[in-house]
Amino acid sequence: MNDLQVKFLGGTREVGRIAIAVKAEKTQVLLDCGVMLDHEPGFPMHMPPKEVDALILTHSHLDHSGAIPIYYIHGKKPLYTNRLNLELTQILISDFIHLSSYYLPFEYLELKSMMRSNKHIDFGVAEQVGDIKFQLINAGHTPGSAQVLIEAGGKHILYTGDFNITDTRLLSGARMEHNNLDAIIIESTYANEDHTERLELEKRFVDEVTDVVEKGGTVLVPAFGVGRSQEIACVLTAHHFEHPVTIDGMAREASRIMLNYKEFLKDPRMFSDAMRSVDWVEGWRDRRKAMKTPGVVISPAGMLKGGPAVFYLSKIGKKTHNAVFLVSYQIPSTPGRELLEKGVCLIDGKMRKVKAQVAHFDFSSHCGASELKESLKRLGGKPKVFVVHGAEGNCELLAKWAWNELGLEATAPKTGDVVQI
């Protein structure tokens, strides 16, 4: 048996810019390589491309994918993920380049090179790079999202990426059935709180939306373009919502891509029905119509940092019979968090009070605290636990719980830490 070396390059004790290198005797792979989306993009510690034999991407969100094109500036590295993840990643990184190009060390050319270097890998299919064997397993987080199970030198490591063990309208939850792990690298985004039970949350959401619309109002649902927007459309369809639903922004392109990969979805027929029943915004005329029609408008950005949602808010937010229902986590200091806490938003260049009803519905695609604990309990054996991808003390919180309650050797590594397994 040979030791495996794991180096934490980012995403430790924070949410964003996650990157983890796993090194066997002859081979080194990089698991994810994301960015931190602050005023300027933040990057993980750099690992020279010549030291990386392959990259493995768990899902499309920029905090996991946004720095990958750096590895395509000179030459090509194989990138392992499924085609759905790859296509969703392409639209997110394209948008990222478009919005923040002068801060970035890469351009569209590198993104194209990255796309051409993809090695599609289906769930549960073993792949080999040098002396590292790995497979991707459903993570239940976004369509196509994966956990990575690595085997090398007789050792087994699971990297959860972002994951969810609860079924949603869009996806089947991850199954945490592993009994011979030597180590697990687990996210802890919600280690300090539980989510509302899903069916109860859906019912409350649909009831409140229906109430606003039947009184002649329009409901703006700012939502992430990849995953959350489609989930909300499916929830409305599943509950037989009878009023107009409009989808705008990046959510349109992401939805069209998902229609080509329905095998990744829990209920492909319901997804198709939901996508057929919505109105797709193709231009300004459609936007104006959607704002004036009693119904629902689903549009990115989920935290109101841009996208058509900002335009809709400036109009829909001015009238008391309308509503703005946030359905995603709101990072501190984002416009969405300001709206939630202070009821104000930047409208026509000025901070103004939003007159529309504002509420938050916790449609998370991450495990809550109970599910994180349940996932660790389900694991057989005595794996070492490395807790990452959590802010404000959440990594330390989950590590402490695993140590005290399960007797597992658990730590919250810091950026730059190197461990032997």
Sine and cosine of phi, psi and omega as CSV:
sin_phi,cos_phi,sin_psi,cos_psi,sin_omega,cos_omega
0.00,0.00,0.73,-0.68,0.05,-1.00
-0.95,-0.32,0.54,-0.84,0.07,-1.00
-0.92,0.39,0.57,-0.82,0.19,-0.98
-0.98,-0.22,0.63,-0.78,0.02,-1.00
-0.95,-0.31,0.77,-0.64,0.04,-1.00
-0.88,-0.47,0.79,-0.61,0.03,-1.00
-0.88,-0.47,0.79,-0.61,-0.02,-1.00
-1.00,-0.06,0.94,-0.35,-0.11,-0.99
-0.99,-0.12,-0.26,0.97,-0.01,-1.00
0.01,-1.00,0.17,-0.99,0.01,-1.00
0.97,0.22,0.28,0.96,0.03,-1.00
-0.99,-0.15,0.75,-0.66,-0.01,-1.00
0.81,0.58,0.47,0.88,0.05,-1.00
-0.36,-0.93,0.27,-0.96,0.12,-0.99
-0.94,-0.33,0.90,-0.43,-0.04,-1.00
0.72,-0.70,0.32,-0.95,0.05,-1.00
0.67,0.75,0.72,0.70,-0.01,-1.00
-0.97,0.22,0.67,-0.75,0.07,-1.00
-0.36,-0.93,0.76,-0.65,-0.05,-1.00
-0.71,-0.71,0.80,-0.60,0.02,-1.00
-0.98,-0.20,0.73,-0.69,0.06,-1.00
-0.87,-0.49,0.83,-0.56,-0.12,-0.99
-0.85,-0.52,0.83,-0.56,0.13,-0.99
-0.99,-0.14,-0.22,-0.98,-0.06,-1.00
-0.87,0.49,-0.68,0.74,-0.11,-0.99
-0.91,-0.41,-0.21,0.98,-0.21,-0.98
-0.72,-0.70,0.54,-0.84,0.10,-0.99
-0.75,-0.66,0.77,-0.64,0.06,-1.00
-0.88,-0.47,0.44,-0.90,0.02,-1.00
-0.93,-0.36,0.85,-0.52,0.03,-1.00
-1.00,-0.08,0.93,-0.36,-0.02,-1.00
0.88,0.48,0.38,-0.93,0.11,-0.99
-0.31,-0.95,1.00,-0.05,-0.17,-0.99
-0.95,-0.30,-0.07,-1.00,0.02,-1.00
-0.83,-0.56,0.33,-0.95,0.12,-0.99
-0.98,-0.19,0.84,-0.55,-0.08,-1.00
-1.00,-0.07,0.99,0.14,0.13,-0.99
-0.97,-0.24,-0.41,-0.91,0.02,-1.00
-0.87,0.48,-0.61,0.79,0.16,-0.99
-0.86,-0.51,0.60,-0.80,-0.01,-1.00
-0.88,0.47,0.70,-0.72,0.08,-1.00
-0.97,-0.24,0.63,-0.77,-0.07,-1.00
-0.92,-0.38,0.39,-0.92,0.10,-1.00
-0.95,0.30,0.14,-0.99,0.14,-0.99
-0.83,0.56,0.61,-0.79,-0.06,-1.00
-0.99,0.11,0.65,-0.76,0.15,-0.99
-0.88,-0.48,0.85,-0.53,-0.07,-1.00
-0.82,0.57,0.73,-0.68,-0.03,-1.00
-0.79,0.61,-0.54,0.84,-0.04,-1.00
-0.92,0.40,-0.29,0.96,0.01,-1.00
-1.00,-0.03,-0.08,1.00,-0.07,-1.00
-0.95,-0.32,0.82,-0.58,0.00,-1.00
-1.00,0.00,-0.45,0.89,0.02,-1.00
-0.29,-0.96,0.38,-0.93,0.09,-1.00
-0.90,-0.43,0.60,-0.80,0.04,-1.00
-0.82,-0.57,0.83,-0.56,-0.07,-1.00
-0.95,-0.31,0.79,-0.61,-0.01,-1.00
-0.99,0.15,-0.66,0.75,0.04,-1.00
-0.28,-0.96,0.07,-1.00,-0.26,-0.97
-0.99,0.17,-0.34,0.94,-0.12,-0.99
-0.83,0.56,0.60,-0.80,-0.16,-0.99
-0.89,0.45,-0.44,0.90,0.03,-1.00
-0.94,0.34,-0.14,0.99,0.08,-1.00
-0.90,-0.43,-0.37,0.93,-0.14,-0.99
-0.87,-0.49,-0.32,0.95,-0.27,-0.96
-0.89,0.46,-0.33,0.94,-0.02,-1.00
-0.97,-0.25,0.00,1.00,-0.05,-1.00
-0.85,0.53,-0.61,0.79,-0.03,-1.00
-0.85,0.52,-0.31,0.95,0.06,-1.00
-0.83,0.56,-0.52,0.85,-0.05,-1.00
-0.99,0.16,0.08,1.00,0.01,-1.00
-0.86,-0.51,0.29,0.96,0.04,-1.00
-0.95,0.31,-0.69,0.72,0.08,-1.00
-0.81,-0.59,0.94,-0.34,0.08,-1.00
0.99,0.12,-0.09,-1.00,-0.10,-0.99
-0.74,-0.67,0.63,-0.77,0.12,-0.99
-0.88,-0.48,0.58,-0.81,0.09,-1.00
-0.91,0.42,0.69,-0.73,0.05,-1.00
-0.89,-0.45,0.88,-0.47,-0.04,-1.00
-0.99,-0.17,0.87,-0.49,0.14,-0.99
-0.22,-0.98,0.08,-1.00,0.07,-1.00
-1.00,0.02,0.27,-0.96,-0.12,-0.99
-0.91,0.41,-0.52,0.85,0.04,-1.00
-0.89,0.45,-0.75,0.66,0.07,-1.00
-0.82,0.57,-0.70,0.71,-0.07,-1.00
-0.87,0.48,-0.73,0.68,-0.04,-1.00
-0.93,0.38,-0.60,0.80,0.05,-1.00
-0.93,0.37,-0.61,0.79,0.04,-1.00
-0.89,0.46,-0.64,0.77,-0.01,-1.00
-0.86,0.51,-0.69,0.73,-0.03,-1.00
-0.94,0.33,-0.57,0.82,0.01,-1.00
-0.94,0.35,-0.70,0.71,-0.01,-1.00
-0.94,0.33,-0.59,0.81,0.07,-1.00
-0.84,0.54,-0.72,0.69,0.00,-1.00
-0.90,0.44,-0.66,0.75,0.02,-1.00
-0.87,0.49,-0.71,0.70,0.03,-1.00
-0.89,0.46,-0.69,0.73,-0.03,-1.00
-0.87,0.49,-0.64,0.77,-0.08,-1.00
-0.99,0.12,-0.47,0.88,-0.13,-0.99
-0.69,-0.73,0.58,0.82,-0.17,-0.99
-0.82,0.58,-0.65,0.76,-0.13,-0.99
-0.97,0.25,-0.14,0.99,0.11,-0.99
-1.00,0.00,-0.20,0.98,-0.21,-0.98
-0.99,-0.17,0.57,-0.82,0.02,-1.00
-1.00,0.06,0.19,0.98,0.01,-1.00
-0.59,-0.81,0.24,-0.97,0.00,-1.00
-0.74,-0.67,-0.21,-0.98,-0.03,-1.00
-0.86,0.50,-0.53,0.85,-0.01,-1.00
-0.85,0.53,-0.71,0.70,0.01,-1.00
-0.92,0.39,-0.59,0.81,0.04,-1.00
-0.89,0.45,-0.67,0.74,0.03,-1.00
-0.89,0.46,-0.68,0.74,0.01,-1.00
-0.88,0.47,-0.64,0.76,0.05,-1.00
-0.87,0.49,-0.71,0.71,-0.01,-1.00
-0.87,0.49,-0.64,0.77,-0.03,-1.00
-0.95,0.30,-0.32,0.95,-0.06,-1.00
-1.00,-0.02,0.08,1.00,-0.08,-1.00
-0.95,0.33,0.66,-0.75,0.17,-0.99
-0.91,-0.41,0.96,-0.28,-0.03,-1.00
-0.91,0.42,0.69,-0.73,0.02,-1.00
-0.66,-0.75,0.84,-0.54,0.01,-1.00
-0.98,0.20,0.35,-0.94,0.06,-1.00
-0.85,0.52,0.67,-0.75,0.12,-0.99
0.98,0.20,0.08,1.00,0.01,-1.00
-0.99,-0.16,0.82,-0.57,-0.03,-1.00
-0.97,0.25,0.67,-0.74,0.00,-1.00
-0.76,-0.64,0.48,-0.88,-0.05,-1.00
-0.79,-0.61,0.74,-0.67,0.17,-0.99
-0.80,-0.60,0.93,-0.37,-0.06,-1.00
0.84,0.54,-0.81,-0.59,0.00,-1.00
-0.99,-0.16,0.35,0.94,0.08,-1.00
-0.92,-0.38,0.80,-0.60,0.05,-1.00
-0.94,-0.34,0.64,-0.77,-0.01,-1.00
-0.48,-0.88,0.30,-0.95,0.15,-0.99
-0.57,-0.82,0.40,-0.92,0.05,-1.00
-0.98,-0.19,0.63,-0.78,-0.03,-1.00
-0.76,-0.65,0.60,-0.80,-0.01,-1.00
-0.79,0.62,0.73,-0.69,0.01,-1.00
-0.96,-0.28,-0.20,0.98,0.07,-1.00
0.93,0.37,0.29,0.96,-0.12,-0.99
-0.99,-0.11,-0.85,0.53,0.11,-0.99
-0.71,-0.70,0.31,-0.95,0.02,-1.00
-0.82,0.57,0.81,-0.58,-0.02,-1.00
1.00,-0.01,-0.19,0.98,-0.10,-1.00
-0.90,0.43,0.55,-0.83,-0.13,-0.99
-0.70,-0.72,0.44,-0.90,0.29,-0.96
-0.99,-0.15,0.38,-0.93,-0.01,-1.00
-0.88,-0.47,0.84,-0.55,0.07,-1.00
-0.96,-0.27,0.89,-0.46,-0.08,-1.00
-0.94,-0.35,0.66,-0.75,0.05,-1.00
-0.75,-0.66,0.83,-0.56,0.03,-1.00
-0.32,-0.95,0.59,-0.81,0.02,-1.00
0.82,0.58,0.52,0.86,0.00,-1.00
0.97,0.23,0.09,1.00,-0.02,-1.00
-0.95,-0.32,0.45,-0.89,0.04,-1.00
-0.82,-0.58,0.80,-0.60,0.04,-1.00
-0.82,-0.57,0.70,-0.71,0.13,-0.99
-0.94,-0.35,0.79,-0.61,0.15,-0.99
-0.95,-0.32,0.89,-0.45,-0.11,-0.99
-0.96,0.27,-0.37,0.93,-0.25,-0.97
0.83,0.55,-0.45,-0.90,0.15,-0.99
-1.00,0.08,0.74,-0.67,-0.06,-1.00
-0.57,-0.82,0.27,-0.96,-0.02,-1.00
-0.54,-0.84,0.80,-0.59,-0.01,-1.00
-1.00,-0.07,-0.05,1.00,0.01,-1.00
-1.00,-0.03,0.72,-0.70,0.11,-0.99
-0.92,0.39,0.61,-0.79,0.13,-0.99
-0.85,-0.52,0.04,-1.00,0.04,-1.00
-0.87,0.49,-0.52,0.86,-0.11,-0.99
-1.00,0.01,-0.64,0.77,-0.20,-0.98
-0.72,-0.70,0.45,-0.89,0.18,-0.98
-0.99,0.15,0.61,-0.80,-0.01,-1.00
-0.94,0.34,0.33,-0.95,0.04,-1.00
-0.95,0.32,0.58,-0.81,0.08,-1.00
-0.97,-0.25,0.86,-0.52,-0.06,-1.00
-0.99,-0.14,0.94,0.35,-0.05,-1.00
-0.93,-0.36,0.99,0.14,0.01,-1.00
-0.74,-0.68,0.77,-0.63,-0.05,-1.00
-0.84,-0.54,0.08,1.00,-0.02,-1.00
-0.74,-0.68,0.59,0.81,-0.04,-1.00
-0.98,0.18,0.61,-0.79,0.15,-0.99
-1.00,-0.03,-0.44,0.90,0.01,-1.00
-0.41,-0.91,0.49,-0.87,0.14,-0.99
-0.75,-0.66,0.72,-0.69,0.11,-0.99
-0.96,-0.29,0.93,-0.37,-0.20,-0.98
-0.85,-0.52,0.63,-0.78,0.06,-1.00
-0.97,0.25,0.32,-0.95,-0.04,-1.00
-0.58,-0.81,0.53,0.85,-0.09,-1.00
-0.76,0.65,-0.69,0.72,-0.06,-1.00
-0.91,-0.42,0.61,0.79,-0.04,-1.00
-0.89,0.45,-0.26,0.97,-0.08,-1.00
-0.95,-0.30,0.08,1.00,0.00,-1.00
-0.41,-0.91,0.44,-0.90,0.05,-1.00
-0.98,-0.21,0.42,-0.91,0.06,-1.00
-1.00,-0.05,0.43,-0.90,0.10,-0.99
-0.88,0.48,0.58,-0.82,0.06,-1.00
-0.82,0.57,0.70,-0.72,-0.24,-0.97
-0.87,0.50,-0.76,0.65,-0.07,-1.00
-0.91,0.42,-0.62,0.79,0.04,-1.00
-0.89,0.46,-0.68,0.73,0.01,-1.00
-0.90,0.44,-0.72,0.69,0.01,-1.00
-0.85,0.52,-0.72,0.70,-0.05,-1.00
-0.89,0.46,-0.71,0.70,0.00,-1.00
-0.88,0.48,-0.69,0.73,0.00,-1.00
-0.88,0.48,-0.78,0.63,-0.04,-1.00
-0.90,0.43,-0.64,0.77,0.03,-1.00
-0.88,0.48,-0.70,0.71,-0.05,-1.00
-0.94,0.33,-0.60,0.80,0.07,-1.00
-0.89,0.46,-0.74,0.67,-0.03,-1.00
-0.87,0.50,-0.66,0.75,-0.01,-1.00
-0.86,0.51,-0.72,0.69,0.00,-1.00
-0.90,0.43,-0.72,0.69,-0.10,-1.00
-0.93,0.38,-0.62,0.78,-0.02,-1.00
-0.95,0.31,-0.25,0.97,0.11,-0.99
-1.00,-0.09,0.21,0.98,0.08,-1.00
1.00,-0.01,0.19,0.98,-0.03,-1.00
-0.99,-0.10,0.21,-0.98,0.07,-1.00
-0.90,-0.43,0.69,-0.72,-0.01,-1.00
-0.96,-0.29,0.86,-0.51,0.12,-0.99
-1.00,-0.03,0.80,-0.60,0.08,-1.00
-0.91,-0.42,1.00,-0.06,0.08,-1.00
-0.93,0.37,0.82,-0.58,-0.09,-1.00
-0.55,-0.83,0.52,-0.85,0.07,-1.00
-0.82,0.57,0.63,-0.78,-0.05,-1.00
-0.93,0.38,-0.50,0.87,-0.06,-1.00
-0.95,-0.32,0.96,-0.26,0.09,-1.00
0.96,-0.26,-0.90,0.43,-0.12,-0.99
-0.93,0.37,-0.68,0.73,0.00,-1.00
-0.85,0.53,-0.70,0.72,-0.03,-1.00
-0.93,0.36,-0.61,0.79,0.03,-1.00
-0.86,0.50,-0.71,0.70,-0.02,-1.00
-0.90,0.43,-0.66,0.75,0.04,-1.00
-0.87,0.49,-0.65,0.76,0.02,-1.00
-0.93,0.38,-0.63,0.77,0.03,-1.00
-0.87,0.49,-0.72,0.69,-0.01,-1.00
-0.89,0.45,-0.66,0.75,0.03,-1.00
-0.90,0.43,-0.72,0.70,-0.04,-1.00
-0.88,0.48,-0.51,0.86,-0.01,-1.00
-1.00,-0.10,0.26,0.97,0.07,-1.00
0.81,0.58,0.71,0.70,0.06,-1.00
-0.93,0.37,0.81,-0.59,-0.21,-0.98
-0.99,-0.11,-0.08,1.00,-0.15,-0.99
-0.99,-0.17,0.19,-0.98,-0.05,-1.00
-0.89,0.46,0.67,-0.74,0.10,-0.99
-0.82,-0.57,0.81,-0.59,-0.05,-1.00
-0.90,-0.44,0.68,-0.74,0.05,-1.00
-0.90,-0.44,0.70,-0.72,-0.06,-1.00
-0.71,-0.70,0.13,-0.99,0.13,-0.99
0.93,0.37,-0.41,-0.91,-0.06,-1.00
-0.87,0.50,-0.39,0.92,0.00,-1.00
-0.85,0.53,-0.48,0.88,0.01,-1.00
-0.91,0.42,-0.77,0.63,-0.04,-1.00
-0.91,0.42,-0.67,0.74,0.01,-1.00
-0.88,0.47,-0.65,0.76,0.00,-1.00
-0.90,0.43,-0.65,0.76,0.01,-1.00
-0.90,0.44,-0.63,0.78,0.04,-1.00
-0.89,0.45,-0.70,0.71,-0.03,-1.00
-0.89,0.46,-0.52,0.85,0.04,-1.00
-0.88,0.47,-0.41,0.91,0.04,-1.00
-1.00,0.10,-0.18,0.98,-0.06,-1.00
-0.74,-0.67,0.76,0.65,-0.11,-0.99
-0.91,0.42,-0.28,0.96,0.00,-1.00
-0.89,0.45,-0.30,0.95,0.01,-1.00
-1.00,0.08,-0.11,0.99,-0.11,-0.99
-0.99,-0.17,0.43,-0.90,-0.06,-1.00
-0.94,0.35,-0.67,0.74,-0.07,-1.00
-0.72,-0.70,0.99,0.12,-0.09,-1.00
-0.83,0.55,-0.58,0.81,-0.04,-1.00
-0.92,0.39,-0.71,0.71,0.00,-1.00
-0.90,0.44,-0.62,0.79,0.03,-1.00
-0.87,0.49,-0.71,0.70,0.03,-1.00
-0.87,0.49,-0.68,0.73,0.02,-1.00
-0.87,0.48,-0.71,0.71,-0.01,-1.00
-0.87,0.49,-0.69,0.72,-0.04,-1.00
-0.94,0.35,-0.50,0.86,0.04,-1.00
-0.96,0.29,-0.53,0.85,-0.11,-0.99
-0.99,0.10,-0.25,0.97,-0.02,-1.00
-1.00,0.08,0.37,-0.93,0.13,-0.99
-1.00,-0.07,0.71,-0.70,-0.02,-1.00
-0.98,-0.21,0.81,-0.59,0.01,-1.00
-0.97,0.25,0.85,-0.53,0.02,-1.00
-0.93,-0.36,-0.18,0.98,-0.01,-1.00
-0.13,-0.99,-0.05,-1.00,-0.09,-1.00
-0.89,0.46,-0.55,0.83,0.00,-1.00
-0.88,0.47,-0.67,0.74,0.02,-1.00
-0.90,0.44,-0.61,0.79,0.00,-1.00
-0.90,0.44,-0.73,0.68,-0.03,-1.00
-0.89,0.45,-0.63,0.78,0.00,-1.00
-0.90,0.43,-0.70,0.71,-0.04,-1.00
-0.87,0.49,-0.60,0.80,-0.03,-1.00
-0.93,0.37,-0.49,0.87,-0.09,-1.00
-0.99,-0.13,-0.13,0.99,-0.05,-1.00
-0.99,-0.11,0.77,-0.64,0.12,-0.99
-0.86,0.50,0.87,-0.50,-0.08,-1.00
0.19,-0.98,-0.30,-0.95,-0.05,-1.00
-0.87,-0.49,0.70,-0.71,0.11,-0.99
-0.90,-0.43,0.88,-0.47,0.03,-1.00
-0.97,-0.23,0.85,-0.52,-0.05,-1.00
-0.43,-0.90,0.65,-0.76,0.19,-0.98
-0.94,0.34,0.32,-0.95,0.12,0.99
-1.00,-0.01,0.54,-0.84,-0.08,-1.00
-0.90,0.44,-0.41,0.91,0.03,-1.00
-0.93,-0.36,0.28,0.96,0.05,-1.00
0.88,0.47,0.49,0.87,0.01,-1.00
-1.00,0.05,0.09,1.00,-0.03,-1.00
0.31,-0.95,-0.28,-0.96,0.02,-1.00
0.96,0.28,0.11,-0.99,-0.03,-1.00
-0.88,0.48,-0.38,0.93,-0.01,-1.00
-0.82,0.57,-0.57,0.82,-0.03,-1.00
-0.91,0.41,-0.66,0.75,0.05,-1.00
-0.90,0.44,-0.74,0.67,0.00,-1.00
-0.86,0.51,-0.67,0.74,-0.02,-1.00
-0.87,0.50,-0.63,0.78,-0.04,-1.00
-0.89,0.46,-0.41,0.91,0.00,-1.00
-0.98,-0.19,-0.79,0.62,-0.06,-1.00
-0.91,0.41,-0.56,0.83,-0.05,-1.00
-0.92,0.38,-0.26,0.97,-0.09,-1.00
-0.99,0.13,-0.21,0.98,-0.12,-0.99
-0.90,-0.45,0.70,-0.71,-0.11,-0.99
-0.93,0.36,-0.41,0.91,-0.05,-1.00
-0.99,0.11,-0.07,1.00,0.06,-1.00
-1.00,-0.03,0.07,-1.00,0.03,-1.00
-0.55,-0.84,0.47,-0.88,0.13,-0.99
-0.85,-0.53,0.92,-0.38,-0.03,-1.00
-0.94,-0.34,0.94,-0.33,0.01,-1.00
-0.99,0.14,0.70,-0.71,-0.09,-1.00
-0.81,-0.58,0.21,0.98,-0.03,-1.00
-0.78,-0.62,0.31,-0.95,0.10,-1.00
-0.88,0.47,0.67,-0.74,0.00,-1.00
-0.94,-0.34,0.95,-0.31,-0.01,-1.00
-0.90,0.43,0.65,-0.76,0.04,-1.00
-0.77,0.63,0.62,-0.79,0.02,-1.00
0.96,0.28,0.04,1.00,0.13,-0.99
-0.99,0.15,0.36,-0.93,0.03,-1.00
-0.84,0.55,-0.57,0.82,0.01,-1.00
-0.89,0.45,-0.66,0.75,0.01,-1.00
-0.92,0.38,-0.65,0.76,0.04,-1.00
-0.86,0.51,-0.68,0.73,-0.02,-1.00
-0.90,0.44,-0.68,0.74,-0.04,-1.00
-0.92,0.40,-0.67,0.74,-0.11,-0.99
-1.00,0.06,-0.58,0.81,-0.11,-0.99
-0.89,-0.45,-0.14,0.99,0.01,-1.00
0.94,0.35,0.34,0.94,0.00,-1.00
-0.86,-0.52,0.38,-0.92,0.04,-1.00
-0.42,-0.91,0.38,-0.92,0.02,-1.00
-0.97,0.25,0.94,-0.35,0.03,-1.00
-0.81,-0.59,0.79,-0.61,-0.04,-1.00
0.78,0.63,0.67,0.74,0.09,-1.00
0.99,0.17,-0.01,1.00,0.00,-1.00
-0.80,-0.60,0.52,-0.85,0.11,-0.99
-0.95,0.30,0.89,-0.45,-0.03,-1.00
-0.80,-0.61,0.41,-0.91,0.08,-1.00
-0.95,0.30,0.74,-0.67,0.07,-1.00
-1.00,0.05,0.83,-0.55,-0.07,-1.00
-0.99,0.10,-0.42,0.91,0.00,-1.00
-0.91,0.42,0.41,-0.91,0.07,-1.00
-0.91,0.42,0.70,-0.71,0.01,-1.00
-0.86,-0.51,0.75,-0.67,0.04,-1.00
-0.55,-0.84,0.32,-0.95,0.01,-1.00
-0.85,-0.53,0.73,-0.68,0.06,-1.00
-0.85,-0.52,0.82,-0.58,-0.18,-0.98
-1.00,0.09,0.93,0.36,0.06,-1.00
-0.99,0.12,0.95,0.30,-0.08,-1.00
-1.00,0.08,0.50,-0.86,0.11,-0.99
-0.96,-0.30,0.32,0.95,0.10,-1.00
-0.94,-0.35,0.37,-0.93,0.18,-0.98
-0.89,0.46,0.63,-0.78,0.21,-0.98
-0.99,0.13,-0.01,-1.00,-0.07,-1.00
-0.83,0.55,-0.72,0.70,-0.03,-1.00
-0.89,0.46,-0.64,0.77,-0.01,-1.00
-0.94,0.33,-0.58,0.81,0.06,-1.00
-0.88,0.48,-0.70,0.71,0.00,-1.00
-0.91,0.41,-0.68,0.73,0.02,-1.00
-0.87,0.50,-0.65,0.76,0.00,-1.00
-0.88,0.47,-0.68,0.74,0.02,-1.00
-0.93,0.36,-0.59,0.81,0.02,-1.00
-0.90,0.43,-0.57,0.82,-0.06,-1.00
-0.94,0.35,-0.35,0.94,-0.07,-1.00
-0.95,0.30,0.74,-0.68,0.09,-1.00
-0.99,0.15,0.20,-0.98,0.08,-1.00
0.97,0.24,-0.27,-0.96,-0.04,-1.00
-0.78,-0.63,0.90,0.43,-0.03,-1.00
-0.94,0.35,0.51,-0.86,0.21,-0.98
-0.94,0.34,0.60,-0.80,-0.06,-1.00
-0.90,-0.44,0.82,-0.58,0.07,-1.00
-0.89,-0.46,0.89,-0.45,-0.10,-0.99
-0.98,-0.19,0.83,-0.56,-0.06,-1.00
-0.77,-0.64,-0.04,-1.00,0.19,-0.98
0.82,0.57,0.80,0.60,0.08,-1.00
-0.52,-0.85,0.64,-0.77,-0.02,-1.00
-0.96,-0.27,0.18,-0.98,0.15,-0.99
0.77,0.63,0.70,0.71,0.11,-0.99
1.00,0.07,0.03,1.00,-0.07,-1.00
-0.93,0.37,-0.56,0.83,0.04,-1.00
-0.88,0.47,-0.75,0.66,-0.02,-1.00
-0.89,0.45,-0.62,0.78,-0.03,-1.00
-0.87,0.49,-0.75,0.66,-0.03,-1.00
-0.94,0.33,-0.60,0.80,0.02,-1.00
-0.88,0.47,-0.68,0.73,-0.01,-1.00
-0.89,0.45,-0.67,0.74,0.02,-1.00
-0.89,0.46,-0.72,0.69,-0.03,-1.00
-0.89,0.46,-0.60,0.80,0.00,-1.00
-0.93,0.36,-0.78,0.63,-0.08,-1.00
-0.96,0.29,-0.68,0.74,-0.13,-0.99
-1.00,0.00,-0.56,0.83,-0.07,-1.00
-0.95,-0.32,-0.12,0.99,0.00,-1.00
0.92,0.38,0.42,0.91,0.00,-1.00
-1.00,-0.05,0.56,-0.83,0.07,-1.00
-0.96,0.27,0.98,-0.19,-0.15,-0.99
-0.83,-0.56,0.69,-0.72,0.03,-1.00
-0.66,-0.75,0.35,-0.94,0.13,-0.99
-0.94,-0.34,1.00,-0.07,-0.09,-1.00
-0.89,0.45,0.33,-0.95,0.10,-1.00
-0.97,-0.26,0.32,-0.95,0.02,-1.00
-0.87,0.50,0.75,-0.66,-0.01,-1.00
0.99,-0.12,-0.24,0.97,0.01,-1.00
-0.90,0.43,0.63,-0.77,0.07,-1.00
-0.85,-0.53,0.78,-0.63,0.00,-1.00
-0.83,-0.56,0.48,-0.88,0.07,-1.00
-0.97,-0.25,0.65,-0.76,0.01,-1.00
-0.83,-0.56,0.00,0.00,0.00,0.00
